[in-house]
Amino acid sequence: MDPVFRYRADQLPVFLILSLTLLDLIVYFTAENIWLLLSYFILTIIPKGCICAWNHHHQHTKTFHWTPLNRILELSYGLHTGVTTNQWLLHHVFGHHHNYLDQGIDESRWQRADGSKMNELEYTLAVAATAYPRAWKVGKKHPKHLRTHLIYTALTLTIAISLVAANPLQGFMVFALPMLTGLLITAWATYDHHAGLDSEDDFTASYNTMNSAYNLVTGNLGYHTAHHHKQGVHWSELPALHQTIKHRIPAELYRSSMWDLLNYVPFIKGFIRIDIP
């Protein structure tokens, strides 16, 4: 048993994520050219977008045995993605996972009030804009978790504002802008999980992506039916869980991904596969 990590599979992702935080600080303290800062933002926006998935996994299953280490990691997640401590726990774990089959109350609902399907941009803006208010609403039923959320959200914002105040250009480009963008990416990334699937059955309410590159960088988020079937299962165990339930998932609920384009890139396609159920 690892004395620090609850699951050994989290060691490499956490090392990479905290390394990016360190790189952010190095750039913040050393870079002054606007074009260099803009280039850094563009180059890191995809990695930071992928961190949204790991932040999500952490809120389902805490990474460390020791709570203070989890809080430090959550500060890193918050500065990368704009999603702070317990925000996913309230909005997603206690909210969406219990309500996603009911579009009238789902915290990440894709239906309009008239029952029609939102388009991708509309959904992204709606879910991002309501992310914190809906989390706080769920939090009223979980006051202990809400209190922690409010304390560490305030701390994360204080750190971000202080960084911007000390060095406005660097603070905005390295921290504030990625946080705003990360919240939008977090909302946008969830659109393809359920949009258009009006179902009362766990096995017909989620789309799945079997591209190995996508699942590598998102921690198996493509095994989405398995994730909803047993949300407490650690991300590293989702492929095995999927094998036990895949016969219950309709073939039309397996989707292609933009990551499939890697199959057409020389020297990369040989390392990427799409698992066909």
RODO-2510 file (C-alpha; in nm, 4 decimals, decimal comma):
residues 277
     n   res          X          Y          Z
     1     m     0,0000     0,0000     0,0000
     2     d     0,1347     0,3412    -0,0980
     3     p     0,1585     0,5640     0,2126
     4     v     0,0906     0,8812     0,0119
     5     f    -0,1242     0,7989    -0,2922
     6     r    -0,4478     0,6047    -0,2599
     7     y    -0,3862     0,4630    -0,6103
     8     r    -0,0405     0,4310    -0,7623
     9     a    -0,1838     0,5130    -1,1057
    10     d    -0,2200     0,8757    -0,9926
    11     q     0,1524     0,9274    -0,9401
    12     l     0,2506     1,0188    -1,2973
    13     p    -0,0530     1,2424    -1,3712
    14     v     0,0009     1,4355    -1,0472
    15     f     0,3733     1,4769    -1,1197
    16     l     0,2948     1,6176    -1,4661
    17     i     0,0197     1,8478    -1,3399
    18     l     0,2310     1,9912    -1,0575
    19     s     0,5240     2,0273    -1,2988
    20     l     0,3028     2,2423    -1,5198
    21     t     0,2152     2,4529    -1,2155
    22     l     0,5865     2,5007    -1,1512
    23     l     0,6385     2,5942    -1,5161
    24     d     0,3546     2,8477    -1,4862
    25     l     0,5359     3,0119    -1,1956
    26     i     0,8665     3,0176    -1,3820
    27     v     0,7009     3,1845    -1,6821
    28     y     0,5136     3,4246    -1,4530
    29     f     0,8342     3,5428    -1,2847
    30     t     1,0595     3,5503    -1,5928
    31     a     0,8579     3,6251    -1,9087
    32     e     0,7768     3,9832    -1,9991
    33     n     0,7135     3,9780    -2,3739
    34     i     0,3443     3,9742    -2,4636
    35     w     0,4022     3,7472    -2,7629
    36     l     0,5933     3,4968    -2,5519
    37     l     0,3143     3,4964    -2,2940
    38     l     0,0502     3,4580    -2,5649
    39     s     0,2438     3,1705    -2,7207
    40     y     0,2707     3,0030    -2,3805
    41     f    -0,1044     3,0377    -2,3270
    42     i    -0,1782     2,8827    -2,6684
    43     l     0,0707     2,5985    -2,6213
    44     t    -0,0602     2,5053    -2,2766
    45     i    -0,4329     2,5447    -2,3302
    46     i    -0,4782     2,1867    -2,4520
    47     p    -0,2778     2,0312    -2,1638
    48     k    -0,4681     2,2486    -1,9177
    49     g    -0,7926     2,1468    -2,0852
    50     c    -0,6989     1,7832    -2,0256
    51     i    -0,6293     1,8673    -1,6600
    52     c    -1,0026     1,9404    -1,6292
    53     a    -1,0610     1,5645    -1,6599
    54     w    -0,8092     1,4849    -1,3854
    55     n    -0,9645     1,7462    -1,1592
    56     h    -1,2943     1,5660    -1,2201
    57     h    -1,1445     1,2283    -1,1264
    58     h    -0,9954     1,3718    -0,8083
    59     q    -1,3371     1,4978    -0,6975
    60     h    -1,4789     1,1473    -0,7374
    61     t    -1,1892     0,9687    -0,5663
    62     k    -0,9438     1,1749    -0,3640
    63     t    -0,5816     1,1328    -0,4742
    64     f    -0,3982     1,1339    -0,1405
    65     h    -0,4584     0,9708     0,1953
    66     w    -0,3771     1,2994     0,3706
    67     t    -0,6299     1,5822     0,3325
    68     p    -0,3761     1,8729     0,3296
    69     l    -0,2067     1,7189     0,0243
    70     n    -0,5446     1,6971    -0,1487
    71     r    -0,6078     2,0643    -0,0744
    72     i    -0,2685     2,1645    -0,2203
    73     l    -0,3406     1,9630    -0,5346
    74     e    -0,6837     2,1258    -0,5613
    75     l    -0,5215     2,4700    -0,5531
    76     s    -0,3136     2,3627    -0,8515
    77     y    -0,6233     2,2308    -1,0271
    78     g    -0,8125     2,5510    -0,9554
    79     l    -0,5369     2,7734    -1,0964
    80     h    -0,5201     2,5597    -1,4101
    81     t    -0,8910     2,5064    -1,4756
    82     g    -1,0968     2,7619    -1,2847
    83     v    -1,2745     2,4762    -1,1015
    84     t    -1,1953     2,4966    -0,7316
    85     t    -1,2063     2,2584    -0,4332
    86     n    -1,5346     2,0646    -0,4070
    87     q    -1,6921     2,2475    -0,7015
    88     w    -1,7025     1,9237    -0,9015
    89     l    -1,7983     1,7311    -0,5887
    90     l    -2,1114     1,9403    -0,5386
    91     h    -2,2068     2,0158    -0,8981
    92     h    -2,1069     1,6849    -1,0541
    93     v    -2,0788     1,4049    -0,7967
    94     f    -2,3729     1,5026    -0,5733
    95     g    -2,5613     1,6771    -0,8527
    96     h    -2,5192     1,5608    -1,2107
    97     h    -2,4567     1,1929    -1,1341
    98     h    -2,7815     1,1705    -0,9397
    99     n    -2,9853     1,3833    -1,1790
   100     y    -2,8490     1,3287    -1,5304
   101     l    -3,1451     1,1112    -1,6297
   102     d    -3,3828     1,3983    -1,5483
   103     q    -3,3219     1,7000    -1,7700
   104     g    -3,5475     1,9130    -1,5581
   105     i    -3,2973     1,9156    -1,2717
   106     d    -2,9642     1,7931    -1,4156
   107     e    -2,6879     2,0368    -1,3194
   108     s    -2,5334     1,9806    -1,6658
   109     r    -2,8616     1,9711    -1,8532
   110     w    -2,8505     1,9769    -2,2312
   111     q    -3,2230     2,0285    -2,2847
   112     r    -3,3926     2,3641    -2,3111
   113     a    -3,7080     2,4298    -2,1082
   114     d    -3,9177     2,3249    -2,4092
   115     g    -3,7395     1,9884    -2,4274
   116     s    -3,5320     2,0660    -2,7368
   117     k    -3,1592     2,0016    -2,7521
   118     m    -2,9175     2,2895    -2,6959
   119     n    -2,6431     2,3433    -2,9482
   120     e    -2,2834     2,3012    -2,8363
   121     l    -2,2064     2,6707    -2,7830
   122     e    -2,5322     2,7367    -2,5988
   123     y    -2,4717     2,4417    -2,3679
   124     t    -2,1112     2,5417    -2,2991
   125     l    -2,2022     2,8981    -2,2039
   126     a    -2,5035     2,7908    -1,9967
   127     v    -2,3211     2,5236    -1,7976
   128     a    -2,0139     2,7418    -1,7422
   129     a    -2,2223     3,0428    -1,6333
   130     t    -2,4308     2,8373    -1,3895
   131     a    -2,1512     2,6089    -1,2639
   132     y    -2,0908     2,7852    -0,9340
   133     p    -2,4526     2,8866    -0,8562
   134     r    -2,5706     2,5291    -0,9160
   135     a    -2,2854     2,3911    -0,7039
   136     w    -2,3813     2,6237    -0,4201
   137     k    -2,7457     2,5173    -0,4526
   138     v    -2,6478     2,1504    -0,4194
   139     g    -2,4142     2,2483    -0,1381
   140     k    -2,7043     2,3626     0,0793
   141     k    -2,7773     1,9914     0,1284
   142     h    -2,4110     1,9256     0,2096
   143     p    -2,3063     2,2180     0,4342
   144     k    -1,9723     2,0682     0,5403
   145     h    -1,8564     2,0266     0,1791
   146     l    -2,0010     2,3651     0,0844
   147     r    -1,8057     2,5350     0,3640
   148     t    -1,4834     2,3755     0,2410
   149     h    -1,5712     2,4799    -0,1133
   150     l    -1,6267     2,8418    -0,0130
   151     i    -1,3069     2,8631     0,1928
   152     y    -1,0800     2,7201    -0,0773
   153     t    -1,2558     2,9044    -0,3590
   154     a    -1,1844     3,2263    -0,1712
   155     l    -0,8222     3,1188    -0,1197
   156     t    -0,7769     3,0279    -0,4873
   157     l    -0,9269     3,3590    -0,6000
   158     t    -0,7115     3,5493    -0,3502
   159     i    -0,3986     3,3845    -0,4905
   160     a    -0,5043     3,4498    -0,8505
   161     i    -0,5958     3,8137    -0,7821
   162     s    -0,2689     3,8681    -0,5944
   163     l    -0,0689     3,7255    -0,8849
   164     v    -0,2494     3,9559    -1,1286
   165     a    -0,2092     4,2578    -0,9003
   166     a     0,1651     4,1965    -0,8611
   167     n     0,2305     4,1432    -1,2333
   168     p    -0,0854     4,2277    -1,4323
   169     l     0,0199     4,1044    -1,7773
   170     q     0,1859     3,7849    -1,6572
   171     g    -0,0861     3,7167    -1,4008
   172     f    -0,3614     3,7548    -1,6558
   173     m    -0,1963     3,5485    -1,9316
   174     v    -0,0565     3,2685    -1,7131
   175     f    -0,3332     3,2336    -1,4528
   176     a    -0,6507     3,4396    -1,4951
   177     l    -0,7121     3,3747    -1,8657
   178     p    -0,6461     2,9974    -1,8403
   179     m    -0,8850     2,9795    -1,5423
   180     l    -1,1634     3,1450    -1,7404
   181     t    -1,0866     2,9352    -2,0468
   182     g    -1,0589     2,6187    -1,8372
   183     l    -1,4090     2,6644    -1,6966
   184     l    -1,5437     2,6942    -2,0511
   185     i    -1,3446     2,3885    -2,1646
   186     t    -1,4735     2,1915    -1,8670
   187     a    -1,8327     2,2695    -1,9655
   188     w    -1,7728     2,2147    -2,3382
   189     a    -1,6046     1,8772    -2,2842
   190     t    -1,9168     1,7386    -2,1172
   191     y    -2,1523     1,8157    -2,4061
   192     d    -2,0750     1,4997    -2,6009
   193     h    -2,1205     1,2777    -2,2964
   194     h    -2,5010     1,2918    -2,2909
   195     a    -2,6457     1,5524    -2,5281
   196     g    -2,9448     1,4139    -2,7172
   197     l    -2,9850     1,1006    -2,5032
   198     d    -3,3178     1,1312    -2,3223
   199     s    -3,3177     0,8039    -2,1323
   200     e    -3,4084     0,6565    -1,7948
   201     d    -3,1483     0,3804    -1,8226
   202     d    -2,7819     0,4136    -1,7197
   203     f    -2,6768     0,1972    -2,0141
   204     t    -2,8418     0,4117    -2,2822
   205     a    -2,7775     0,7615    -2,1426
   206     s    -2,4060     0,8142    -2,2190
   207     y    -2,1840     0,8184    -2,5250
   208     n    -1,8508     0,6358    -2,5112
   209     t    -1,5186     0,7049    -2,6837
   210     m    -1,2784     0,4138    -2,7232
   211     n    -0,9849     0,6048    -2,8727
   212     s    -0,6803     0,5131    -2,6648
   213     a    -0,5174     0,8571    -2,7024
   214     y    -0,8285     1,0288    -2,5714
   215     n    -0,8515     0,7887    -2,2784
   216     l    -0,4809     0,8280    -2,2044
   217     v    -0,4975     1,2061    -2,1660
   218     t    -0,8380     1,2131    -1,9917
   219     g    -0,7946     0,9185    -1,7574
   220     n    -1,0386     0,6845    -1,9350
   221     l    -1,3189     0,9398    -1,9458
   222     g    -1,4310     0,7781    -2,2709
   223     y    -1,5642     0,4835    -2,0710
   224     h    -1,8486     0,7080    -1,9711
   225     t    -2,1260     0,4544    -1,9283
   226     a    -1,9066     0,2592    -1,6869
   227     h    -1,8282     0,5822    -1,5037
   228     h    -2,1969     0,6559    -1,4526
   229     h    -2,2783     0,2953    -1,3734
   230     k    -2,0384     0,3035    -1,0763
   231     q    -1,9133     0,6566    -1,0246
   232     g    -1,6941     0,5649    -0,7274
   233     v    -1,4703     0,3390    -0,9375
   234     h    -1,1215     0,4845    -0,9823
   235     w    -1,0391     0,6025    -1,3345
   236     s    -0,7701     0,3359    -1,3752
   237     e    -1,0292     0,0614    -1,3231
   238     l    -1,2894     0,1872    -1,5717
   239     p    -1,1673    -0,0226    -1,8705
   240     a    -1,2066    -0,3400    -1,6653
   241     l    -1,5528    -0,2330    -1,5497
   242     h    -1,6456    -0,1523    -1,9095
   243     q    -1,5617    -0,5084    -2,0135
   244     t    -1,8248    -0,6405    -1,7720
   245     i    -2,1059    -0,4170    -1,9028
   246     k    -2,0221    -0,3471    -2,2692
   247     h    -2,2777    -0,6017    -2,3909
   248     r    -2,5476    -0,3781    -2,2406
   249     i    -2,4375    -0,0647    -2,4293
   250     p    -2,5991    -0,0116    -2,7737
   251     a    -2,3511     0,0064    -3,0622
   252     e    -2,4713     0,3547    -3,1627
   253     l    -2,3495     0,4927    -2,8290
   254     y    -1,9847     0,4477    -2,9278
   255     r    -1,8632     0,7726    -3,0827
   256     s    -1,5614     0,8786    -3,2803
   257     s    -1,3419     1,1550    -3,1418
   258     m    -1,1310     1,4371    -3,2820
   259     w    -0,8427     1,2343    -3,1368
   260     d    -0,9093     0,9800    -3,4120
   261     l    -0,7303     1,2213    -3,6470
   262     l    -0,4047     1,1028    -3,4894
   263     n    -0,4561     0,7769    -3,6735
   264     y    -0,3699     0,9625    -3,9944
   265     v    -0,0446     1,1147    -3,8637
   266     p     0,2687     0,9212    -3,9664
   267     f     0,4718     0,7766    -3,6779
   268     i     0,1788     0,8304    -3,4404
   269     k    -0,0936     0,6155    -3,5877
   270     g     0,0915     0,2981    -3,4976
   271     f     0,0689     0,3856    -3,1304
   272     i    -0,3004     0,4793    -3,1302
   273     r    -0,5835     0,2353    -3,1479
   274     i    -0,9597     0,2547    -3,1325
   275     d    -1,1035    -0,0305    -2,9301
   276     i    -1,4113    -0,1653    -3,1028
   277     p    -1,6554    -0,3248    -2,8577
***
